[in-house]
Amino acid sequence: MASREQLAHNIAAGFLEKAARYAAKYGQENLHAAMQRALSNLSAEYRASRDGTVANPESEAVLLACQITWMTLAADGQRLH
């Protein structure tokens, strides 16, 4: 696995670990809404920072991590319903 992809998976794992703690404290329903907002904001911030410039591997890894996390949350949501 390329370093960018490995970094993305590590970031996504960290996101999901923190999300699990949040869900335990505040409930699963709140988690999905909070994660969607956070991922949207983070993605927008990283996309805006790379517009007009050459994308760096770290920014690309964060955006990929957001996608991985969104997919994981979507799968979790389907499993719950």
Secondary structure, 3 states (H helix, E strand, C coil): CCHHHHHHHHHHHHHHHHHHHHHHHHCHHHHHHHHHHHHHHHHHHHHHHHCCCCCCHHHHHHHHHHHHHHHHHHHHHHHHC
